[in-house]
Amino acid sequence: MAEDHRADKRADNQDERRSGERERAIAWLDEKWTGSRACPICGTVQWTITEAVEIRPWEEGNLVFSGGSGTYPLFQLICNNCAFTRLFNAVMSGVTPTPPEVAEDREAIDGD
Ligand SMILES: [Zn+2]
């Protein structure tokens, strides 16, 4: 029973986080997207914005979680007609919080 309750709460927290990410992505795009909103493939202007997803560096088919093999959080903008997909850095746009190791790397780069 307690396990079910924790799973429900975890699912609620995930839904809230994803919803917040989509809302921040919409607000960020409203500010930054000043050019044409037409899809470059089909011309449609209807897009779906996703919650943050991640991509990883290619590690010859292996799933590597350490050794400097980080992930890149992105949010997607997907054309509702032809599925053309645009990717945006979710950290730089403020859609997701900056992971501590990224903040440290940025300080090291900025501080040289
Ligand atoms: Zn399209």
Backbone and ligand atoms as CSV (ligand in chain L), in Angstrom:
chain,resi,resn,atom,element,x,y,z
A,1,MET,N,N,0.822,-1.208,0.000
A,1,MET,CA,C,0.000,0.000,0.000
A,1,MET,C,C,0.852,1.253,0.000
A,2,ALA,N,N,1.808,1.314,0.974
A,2,ALA,CA,C,2.695,2.473,1.056
A,2,ALA,C,C,3.485,2.597,-0.233
A,3,GLU,N,N,3.848,1.467,-0.824
A,3,GLU,CA,C,4.613,1.471,-2.078
A,3,GLU,C,C,3.776,2.089,-3.206
A,4,ASP,N,N,2.472,1.720,-3.253
A,4,ASP,CA,C,1.576,2.291,-4.268
A,4,ASP,C,C,1.473,3.802,-4.112
A,5,HIS,N,N,1.371,4.248,-2.846
A,5,HIS,CA,C,1.253,5.688,-2.572
A,5,HIS,C,C,2.497,6.419,-3.055
A,6,ARG,N,N,3.688,5.848,-2.779
A,6,ARG,CA,C,4.944,6.490,-3.219
A,6,ARG,C,C,5.016,6.539,-4.743
A,7,ALA,N,N,4.580,5.469,-5.400
A,7,ALA,CA,C,4.594,5.440,-6.872
A,7,ALA,C,C,3.649,6.491,-7.434
A,8,ASP,N,N,2.461,6.645,-6.808
A,8,ASP,CA,C,1.503,7.668,-7.255
A,8,ASP,C,C,2.086,9.067,-7.085
A,9,LYS,N,N,2.750,9.302,-5.934
A,9,LYS,CA,C,3.327,10.618,-5.660
A,9,LYS,C,C,4.464,10.902,-6.644
A,10,ARG,N,N,5.275,9.887,-6.940
A,10,ARG,CA,C,6.378,10.059,-7.897
A,10,ARG,C,C,5.813,10.405,-9.281
A,11,ALA,N,N,4.742,9.721,-9.685
A,11,ALA,CA,C,4.111,9.990,-10.985
A,11,ALA,C,C,3.539,11.404,-11.015
A,12,ASP,N,N,2.925,11.850,-9.879
A,12,ASP,CA,C,2.392,13.219,-9.801
A,12,ASP,C,C,3.518,14.235,-9.940
A,13,ASN,N,N,4.647,13.976,-9.252
A,13,ASN,CA,C,5.792,14.899,-9.324
A,13,ASN,C,C,6.346,14.960,-10.748
A,14,GLN,N,N,6.414,13.816,-11.430
A,14,GLN,CA,C,6.904,13.787,-12.815
A,14,GLN,C,C,5.971,14.577,-13.725
A,15,ASP,N,N,4.651,14.393,-13.535
A,15,ASP,CA,C,3.680,15.136,-14.347
A,15,ASP,C,C,3.841,16.637,-14.135
A,16,GLU,N,N,4.011,17.042,-12.869
A,16,GLU,CA,C,4.191,18.470,-12.558
A,16,GLU,C,C,5.463,19.011,-13.192
A,17,ARG,N,N,6.569,18.252,-13.085
A,17,ARG,CA,C,7.849,18.694,-13.645
A,17,ARG,C,C,7.723,18.843,-15.162
A,18,ARG,N,N,7.139,17.838,-15.819
A,18,ARG,CA,C,7.002,17.891,-17.287
A,18,ARG,C,C,6.119,19.050,-17.719
A,19,SER,N,N,5.044,19.262,-16.989
A,19,SER,CA,C,4.141,20.365,-17.310
A,19,SER,C,C,4.869,21.698,-17.156
A,20,GLY,N,N,5.667,21.840,-16.081
A,20,GLY,CA,C,6.445,23.061,-15.863
A,20,GLY,C,C,7.460,23.259,-16.977
A,21,GLU,N,N,8.106,22.179,-17.416
A,21,GLU,CA,C,9.091,22.288,-18.500
A,21,GLU,C,C,8.427,22.781,-19.782
A,22,ARG,N,N,7.273,22.221,-20.101
A,22,ARG,CA,C,6.563,22.656,-21.317
A,22,ARG,C,C,6.155,24.125,-21.219
A,23,GLU,N,N,5.667,24.537,-20.035
A,23,GLU,CA,C,5.261,25.945,-19.855
A,23,GLU,C,C,6.455,26.877,-20.014
A,24,ARG,N,N,7.613,26.523,-19.428
A,24,ARG,CA,C,8.812,27.372,-19.559
A,24,ARG,C,C,9.311,27.382,-20.998
A,25,ALA,N,N,9.187,26.246,-21.701
A,25,ALA,CA,C,9.605,26.189,-23.104
A,25,ALA,C,C,8.730,27.104,-23.958
A,26,ILE,N,N,7.425,27.102,-23.713
A,26,ILE,CA,C,6.504,27.970,-24.464
A,26,ILE,C,C,6.859,29.429,-24.218
A,27,ALA,N,N,7.085,29.794,-22.956
A,27,ALA,CA,C,7.414,31.187,-22.621
A,27,ALA,C,C,8.736,31.587,-23.273
A,28,TRP,N,N,9.732,30.701,-23.241
A,28,TRP,CA,C,11.045,31.011,-23.820
A,28,TRP,C,C,10.929,31.182,-25.331
A,29,LEU,N,N,10.173,30.284,-25.988
A,29,LEU,CA,C,9.992,30.390,-27.440
A,29,LEU,C,C,9.235,31.658,-27.812
A,30,ASP,N,N,8.215,32.021,-27.016
A,30,ASP,CA,C,7.472,33.257,-27.304
A,30,ASP,C,C,8.400,34.463,-27.316
A,31,GLU,N,N,9.406,34.435,-26.431
A,31,GLU,CA,C,10.346,35.559,-26.361
A,31,GLU,C,C,11.374,35.502,-27.497
A,32,LYS,N,N,11.905,34.311,-27.793
A,32,LYS,CA,C,13.045,34.181,-28.704
A,32,LYS,C,C,12.674,33.977,-30.168
A,33,TRP,N,N,11.501,33.396,-30.429
A,33,TRP,CA,C,11.137,33.004,-31.805
A,33,TRP,C,C,10.496,34.196,-32.508
A,34,THR,N,N,11.345,35.015,-33.124
A,34,THR,CA,C,10.856,36.240,-33.769
A,34,THR,C,C,10.694,36.074,-35.279
A,35,GLY,N,N,11.273,34.994,-35.848
A,35,GLY,CA,C,11.167,34.767,-37.288
A,35,GLY,C,C,9.897,34.018,-37.638
A,36,SER,N,N,9.852,33.502,-38.865
A,36,SER,CA,C,8.692,32.748,-39.336
A,36,SER,C,C,8.464,31.505,-38.476
A,37,ARG,N,N,7.202,31.236,-38.180
A,37,ARG,CA,C,6.868,30.047,-37.403
A,37,ARG,C,C,6.422,28.897,-38.296
A,38,ALA,N,N,6.582,29.071,-39.603
A,38,ALA,CA,C,6.209,28.004,-40.542
A,38,ALA,C,C,7.259,26.901,-40.534
A,39,CYS,N,N,6.812,25.664,-40.612
A,39,CYS,CA,C,7.726,24.521,-40.689
A,39,CYS,C,C,8.539,24.644,-41.990
A,40,PRO,N,N,9.879,24.493,-41.926
A,40,PRO,CA,C,10.693,24.619,-43.142
A,40,PRO,C,C,10.476,23.467,-44.127
A,41,ILE,N,N,9.822,22.401,-43.727
A,41,ILE,CA,C,9.581,21.253,-44.596
A,41,ILE,C,C,8.221,21.358,-45.279
A,42,CYS,N,N,7.144,21.634,-44.487
A,42,CYS,CA,C,5.788,21.579,-45.054
A,42,CYS,C,C,5.024,22.896,-44.966
A,43,GLY,N,N,5.542,23.872,-44.238
A,43,GLY,CA,C,4.883,25.171,-44.162
A,43,GLY,C,C,3.801,25.291,-43.107
A,44,THR,N,N,3.479,24.192,-42.456
A,44,THR,CA,C,2.476,24.219,-41.398
A,44,THR,C,C,2.979,25.063,-40.228
A,45,VAL,N,N,2.064,25.683,-39.473
A,45,VAL,CA,C,2.492,26.494,-38.324
A,45,VAL,C,C,2.001,25.904,-37.003
A,46,GLN,N,N,1.690,24.626,-37.009
A,46,GLN,CA,C,1.226,23.995,-35.768
A,46,GLN,C,C,2.313,23.055,-35.241
A,47,TRP,N,N,2.766,23.344,-34.026
A,47,TRP,CA,C,3.871,22.614,-33.417
A,47,TRP,C,C,3.456,22.039,-32.071
A,48,THR,N,N,4.124,20.954,-31.680
A,48,THR,CA,C,3.969,20.402,-30.339
A,48,THR,C,C,5.287,20.588,-29.606
A,49,ILE,N,N,5.218,21.106,-28.387
A,49,ILE,CA,C,6.402,21.296,-27.552
A,49,ILE,C,C,6.424,20.170,-26.526
A,50,THR,N,N,7.587,19.545,-26.375
A,50,THR,CA,C,7.685,18.434,-25.424
A,50,THR,C,C,8.381,18.862,-24.134
A,51,GLU,N,N,8.280,18.015,-23.123
A,51,GLU,CA,C,9.095,18.140,-21.933
A,51,GLU,C,C,10.543,17.858,-22.313
A,52,ALA,N,N,11.486,18.062,-21.394
A,52,ALA,CA,C,12.902,17.830,-21.689
A,52,ALA,C,C,13.167,16.339,-21.929
A,53,VAL,N,N,14.010,16.089,-22.920
A,53,VAL,CA,C,14.510,14.744,-23.210
A,53,VAL,C,C,16.030,14.848,-23.158
A,54,GLU,N,N,16.728,13.746,-23.359
A,54,GLU,CA,C,18.183,13.847,-23.321
A,54,GLU,C,C,18.822,13.095,-24.470
A,55,ILE,N,N,19.974,13.582,-24.890
A,55,ILE,CA,C,20.800,12.838,-25.834
A,55,ILE,C,C,22.144,12.610,-25.157
A,56,ARG,N,N,22.840,11.597,-25.603
A,56,ARG,CA,C,24.130,11.230,-25.012
A,56,ARG,C,C,25.176,11.156,-26.109
A,57,PRO,N,N,26.454,11.362,-25.754
A,57,PRO,CA,C,27.510,11.155,-26.731
A,57,PRO,C,C,27.523,9.687,-27.183
A,58,TRP,N,N,27.908,9.464,-28.431
A,58,TRP,CA,C,27.999,8.107,-28.971
A,58,TRP,C,C,29.145,7.380,-28.289
A,59,GLU,N,N,28.867,6.232,-27.679
A,59,GLU,CA,C,29.886,5.437,-26.981
A,59,GLU,C,C,29.962,4.051,-27.607
A,60,GLU,N,N,30.004,4.001,-28.935
A,60,GLU,CA,C,30.132,2.753,-29.697
A,60,GLU,C,C,29.039,1.754,-29.316
A,61,GLY,N,N,27.831,2.228,-29.096
A,61,GLY,CA,C,26.703,1.347,-28.816
A,61,GLY,C,C,26.531,0.986,-27.354
A,62,ASN,N,N,27.457,1.425,-26.479
A,62,ASN,CA,C,27.343,1.126,-25.048
A,62,ASN,C,C,26.640,2.276,-24.331
A,63,LEU,N,N,25.934,1.931,-23.266
A,63,LEU,CA,C,25.272,2.944,-22.449
A,63,LEU,C,C,26.220,3.293,-21.307
A,64,VAL,N,N,26.887,4.447,-21.390
A,64,VAL,CA,C,27.899,4.837,-20.413
A,64,VAL,C,C,27.351,5.956,-19.542
A,65,PHE,N,N,27.443,5.767,-18.207
A,65,PHE,CA,C,26.917,6.763,-17.271
A,65,PHE,C,C,28.010,7.521,-16.535
A,66,SER,N,N,29.265,7.221,-16.806
A,66,SER,CA,C,30.339,7.886,-16.065
A,66,SER,C,C,31.513,8.135,-17.002
A,67,GLY,N,N,32.613,8.564,-16.445
A,67,GLY,CA,C,33.808,8.784,-17.249
A,67,GLY,C,C,33.688,9.977,-18.168
A,68,GLY,N,N,32.963,10.987,-17.728
A,68,GLY,CA,C,32.852,12.205,-18.518
A,68,GLY,C,C,31.856,12.113,-19.658
A,69,SER,N,N,31.069,11.029,-19.703
A,69,SER,CA,C,30.074,10.869,-20.756
A,69,SER,C,C,28.751,11.441,-20.262
A,70,GLY,N,N,28.570,12.743,-20.444
A,70,GLY,CA,C,27.386,13.402,-19.914
A,70,GLY,C,C,26.187,13.299,-20.832
A,71,THR,N,N,25.076,13.874,-20.382
A,71,THR,CA,C,23.884,13.926,-21.210
A,71,THR,C,C,23.576,15.392,-21.505
A,72,TYR,N,N,22.816,15.609,-22.563
A,72,TYR,CA,C,22.427,16.950,-22.961
A,72,TYR,C,C,20.913,17.037,-22.921
A,73,PRO,N,N,20.357,17.786,-21.957
A,73,PRO,CA,C,18.900,17.925,-21.920
A,73,PRO,C,C,18.423,18.884,-23.006
A,74,LEU,N,N,17.393,18.469,-23.705
A,74,LEU,CA,C,16.842,19.252,-24.812
A,74,LEU,C,C,15.322,19.218,-24.730
A,75,PHE,N,N,14.678,20.232,-25.284
A,75,PHE,CA,C,13.244,20.081,-25.510
A,75,PHE,C,C,13.004,20.108,-27.011
A,76,GLN,N,N,11.929,19.473,-27.424
A,76,GLN,CA,C,11.647,19.316,-28.846
A,76,GLN,C,C,10.467,20.180,-29.273
A,77,LEU,N,N,10.548,20.630,-30.493
A,77,LEU,CA,C,9.447,21.316,-31.151
A,77,LEU,C,C,9.152,20.469,-32.378
A,78,ILE,N,N,7.992,19.814,-32.398
A,78,ILE,CA,C,7.675,18.848,-33.437
A,78,ILE,C,C,6.525,19.357,-34.298
A,79,CYS,N,N,6.734,19.386,-35.618
A,79,CYS,CA,C,5.673,19.795,-36.537
A,79,CYS,C,C,4.531,18.785,-36.471
A,80,ASN,N,N,3.309,19.302,-36.270
A,80,ASN,CA,C,2.143,18.415,-36.153
A,80,ASN,C,C,1.778,17.747,-37.471
A,81,ASN,N,N,2.276,18.274,-38.599
A,81,ASN,CA,C,1.919,17.707,-39.897
A,81,ASN,C,C,2.949,16.703,-40.406
A,82,CYS,N,N,4.241,17.106,-40.443
A,82,CYS,CA,C,5.240,16.240,-41.090
A,82,CYS,C,C,6.251,15.638,-40.116
A,83,ALA,N,N,6.155,15.993,-38.826
A,83,ALA,CA,C,7.018,15.430,-37.783
A,83,ALA,C,C,8.444,15.975,-37.795
A,84,PHE,N,N,8.708,16.997,-38.634
A,84,PHE,CA,C,10.017,17.640,-38.563
A,84,PHE,C,C,10.223,18.096,-37.124
A,85,THR,N,N,11.440,17.894,-36.583
A,85,THR,CA,C,11.699,18.161,-35.171
A,85,THR,C,C,12.866,19.115,-35.000
A,86,ARG,N,N,12.638,20.143,-34.199
A,86,ARG,CA,C,13.698,21.071,-33.822
A,86,ARG,C,C,14.056,20.778,-32.372
A,87,LEU,N,N,15.361,20.917,-32.051
A,87,LEU,CA,C,15.837,20.651,-30.694
A,87,LEU,C,C,16.431,21.928,-30.098
A,88,PHE,N,N,16.142,22.179,-28.825
A,88,PHE,CA,C,16.663,23.350,-28.125
A,88,PHE,C,C,17.301,22.898,-26.822
A,89,ASN,N,N,18.420,23.518,-26.467
A,89,ASN,CA,C,19.109,23.189,-25.229
A,89,ASN,C,C,18.227,23.608,-24.043
A,90,ALA,N,N,17.823,22.615,-23.240
A,90,ALA,CA,C,16.878,22.875,-22.148
A,90,ALA,C,C,17.519,23.602,-20.976
A,91,VAL,N,N,18.834,23.493,-20.815
A,91,VAL,CA,C,19.510,24.200,-19.717
A,91,VAL,C,C,19.713,25.662,-20.089
A,92,MET,N,N,20.261,25.903,-21.281
A,92,MET,CA,C,20.527,27.280,-21.704
A,92,MET,C,C,19.246,28.107,-21.777
A,93,SER,N,N,18.137,27.447,-22.127
A,93,SER,CA,C,16.866,28.160,-22.234
A,93,SER,C,C,16.180,28.334,-20.883
A,94,GLY,N,N,16.710,27.688,-19.841
A,94,GLY,CA,C,16.102,27.792,-18.515
A,94,GLY,C,C,14.910,26.878,-18.325
A,95,VAL,N,N,14.675,25.958,-19.267
A,95,VAL,CA,C,13.548,25.031,-19.157
A,95,VAL,C,C,13.800,24.011,-18.046
A,96,THR,N,N,15.052,23.572,-17.907
A,96,THR,CA,C,15.439,22.683,-16.807
A,96,THR,C,C,16.504,23.399,-15.985
A,97,PRO,N,N,16.634,23.048,-14.704
A,97,PRO,CA,C,17.676,23.671,-13.893
A,97,PRO,C,C,19.062,23.266,-14.385
A,98,THR,N,N,20.057,24.115,-14.132
A,98,THR,CA,C,21.424,23.800,-14.519
A,98,THR,C,C,21.988,22.755,-13.564
A,99,PRO,N,N,22.414,21.574,-14.084
A,99,PRO,CA,C,23.032,20.582,-13.202
A,99,PRO,C,C,24.309,21.176,-12.602
A,100,PRO,N,N,24.643,20.851,-11.337
A,100,PRO,CA,C,25.813,21.448,-10.674
A,100,PRO,C,C,27.109,21.300,-11.472
A,101,GLU,N,N,27.363,20.144,-12.100
A,101,GLU,CA,C,28.627,19.953,-12.824
A,101,GLU,C,C,28.711,20.859,-14.054
A,102,VAL,N,N,27.541,21.186,-14.662
A,102,VAL,CA,C,27.536,22.090,-15.810
A,102,VAL,C,C,27.849,23.506,-15.341
A,103,ALA,N,N,27.254,23.912,-14.210
A,103,ALA,CA,C,27.519,25.237,-13.669
A,103,ALA,C,C,29.001,25.390,-13.356
A,104,GLU,N,N,29.635,24.342,-12.794
A,104,GLU,CA,C,31.059,24.394,-12.483
A,104,GLU,C,C,31.885,24.523,-13.759
A,105,ASP,N,N,31.520,23.757,-14.802
A,105,ASP,CA,C,32.245,23.836,-16.075
A,105,ASP,C,C,32.143,25.228,-16.670
A,106,ARG,N,N,30.940,25.830,-16.606
A,106,ARG,CA,C,30.750,27.171,-17.154
A,106,ARG,C,C,31.602,28.191,-16.417
A,107,GLU,N,N,31.650,28.072,-15.074
A,107,GLU,CA,C,32.466,29.004,-14.287
A,107,GLU,C,C,33.931,28.861,-14.673
A,108,ALA,N,N,34.376,27.624,-14.897
A,108,ALA,CA,C,35.775,27.387,-15.264
A,108,ALA,C,C,36.067,28.031,-16.618
A,109,ILE,N,N,35.124,27.938,-17.566
A,109,ILE,CA,C,35.312,28.511,-18.896
A,109,ILE,C,C,35.262,30.040,-18.830
A,110,ASP,N,N,34.242,30.552,-18.099
A,110,ASP,CA,C,34.085,32.005,-17.999
A,110,ASP,C,C,35.226,32.653,-17.233
A,111,GLY,N,N,35.801,31.917,-16.286
A,111,GLY,CA,C,36.779,32.504,-15.393
A,111,GLY,C,C,38.212,32.482,-15.907
A,112,ASP,N,N,38.457,32.061,-17.153
A,112,ASP,CA,C,39.844,31.953,-17.606
A,112,ASP,C,C,40.390,33.244,-18.086
L,1,ZN,ZN,ZN,6.180,20.188,-41.167
